[in-house]
């Protein structure tokens, strides 16, 4: 027994040494986060998750992650910092930093290969993002295999991957854009307003595909089993999409809620990136009341990877429950 205890002790010490060496870094797909918050390149490829929804195959790609300072400033705008800090602490999260991820998803219906949002693209690769292409290839999909690209809304982290080296990233694809979203961002009236930067990005990355695009509103079908729903507020034409196949459903909620604690447990808190903050909060309530009541799984673009889960209604909001093995059975 004494010898066994010695062996166990030596193993424990060796493990502790490895852990101590690894502690300054948190692996995140194709990058790592150092203790000081800086992004560092690693040799590992992007994280992906593949599962079936009826006859549909879904592939979620972690396009990248980024450390953000002071999450309460973004996801609890105007709230007492002590109140935000207490909620984060209750959920075992630091109050001063957070890790924000970006999760485009491919839906292979068997008839079409449809990509929802395109991540950070080339602009994000300097800090370890822009990993969508690598993630798709790791799952057997080449850029030319994408039949349709759907853009939920036209913020940069959703559209920057539309172009590669000055040309279409997905050369054989057609495009689906929200009619109201496109009308807002492409309008020259945005010049001289806070939306001017987004307008310039849309002119560069979205407008060139307008002739190959279909413009949709709520209730329109992207493909059999994929229906658009209006979820305005985060942006003027923000869209979400219900997937239905083989008697199963999953809702792609895009940026309806962007933090799994602050935006779900306190859905009425204002979010700095929401353009119409009151409308966005009302939309969060409407969407996640439905998700909770009907027990529908959802995929949120900024939820903790693999970005899929359920919500349970609470007295003030919703509790996020990540998926485990539900889709493997």
Buried (B, 14 or more C-beta within 10 A) or exposed (E): EEEEEEEEEEEEEEEEEEEEEEEEBBBBBBBBBEEEEEBBEBEEEBBBBBBBBBEBBBBBBBBBBBBBEBBBBBBBBEBEEEEBBEBBEEEEBEBEEBBBBBBBBBBBBEEBBBBBBBBBBBBBBEBBBBBBBBBBBBBEBEBEBBBBBBBBBBBBBBBBBBBBEEEBBBEEBBBBBBBBBBEBBBEEEBEEEEBEEBBEBBBEBBBBBEEEBEBBEBEBEBBEBBBBBBBBBBBBBBBBBBBBBEEBBBBBBBBBBBBBBBBBBBBEBBBEBBBBBEBBBBBBBBBBBBBBEEEBBBBBBBBBBBBBBBBEEEEEBBBBEEBEEEBEE
